[in-house]
């Protein structure tokens, strides 16, 4: 499964079961090595995957393959970060929040 398809699957799960995103307003930017740049915007209990149009709270640089592994719980986000498979720009707290969200919607 390609990274963008996996992202859309996560967004669909968030919108189907929004209890974990109800009070959040976040924009995460993903810079994927093969698929390009996408943003996950969460606001008012809704999630959407878009082209980059907003100022992100966190930028995540990762290969498509490793994103899919991470989203499938086959790659721990902390391990990916520590081994250089995932790079972030922004506050580490936002990265931890994303990691927790991803875990809830796997």
N, C-alpha and C positions, 0 to 999 in steps of 0.2 A: 504494500500500500504506500502510495506516495505521501509526502509530508502534508501537502495542501489538503488532500482527502482526509487525512487523519485530523488535521486542524478543524476541518468542517464537521467531522464526526464529534469532536469535543464540543464545538459550539452548539451543535444540535442537542447534545446531552445537557448542556448548561441551560438552554432555552426550554427543554422539556421538564427539567427539574431545577428551577432557579433558586431554590432555598439557600444555596451557599453563595449566591452572587447578589442577593436582594439589596444589600446595603453598600455595595461596592461601586466605585467609579474609578476604573483603571483603563489605561491603554498600554498594552504590551506590544512591542515591535519585534518581529522575528526576521532576522536576516539569514535566509536559508541559502546554502551554497548552490543548489541547483534550481530552486523554485523562485528565488528572488525575495523581495521584501513584502511582508504582510503584517497587518496590525489586527490584534484582537482587542476590540473595544467592549468594555462592560460598563453598563450604566442602567440604573433603575430595574434591575432584575432581568436585563436582556443582554445577550452577547451577540456580536457580529464580527465577521472577518472581512476586512477591507484593505484596499490599497492604502499606503501611508498618507494620511491627511491630518493627523493630530499629533500633538507633542506627546511622546510616550513617557510614562513613568519609568519604564525599563526597556532596554534594548537587549535582545538575546541573539547572539550569533552562534549558529550550530549547523552542522550538515543535515541534509534531508534525512539521511539514513539514521543518524543519531537522534533526531527529533522523533522519528517514528518509534525507535527503541525506547526513548524516554516516555513517550505517551502510552506505550504498551507496558510500561513498568519493567522493561528489560534493561534499562539503564538508569541508575540512580542519578538525579540531577546534581547532587552534591559531588558525587564521584566524577561525573562528567565535567563539572567546573574545576575540580582539583586536578584532573588529568589534562585539562586544556581542550577537551572536546566541546565545551560550552563556554562562551565568553559573555560577560554581561557588562553593560554600561548603565549605571544608575545605582540606586541604593540597594544593598544586599537584602534589606528587609522586604523590598518588592519582589525580589527573586524567590525568597522563602515563601512569600504569600502565593506566588504563582505555582511553586512546587506543591504546596498544600492543595490548591485548587485543582491542579492536574490530577493529583492522587484521588480526589473525590469524584472525578468525572472519567476515570479510566474504564 
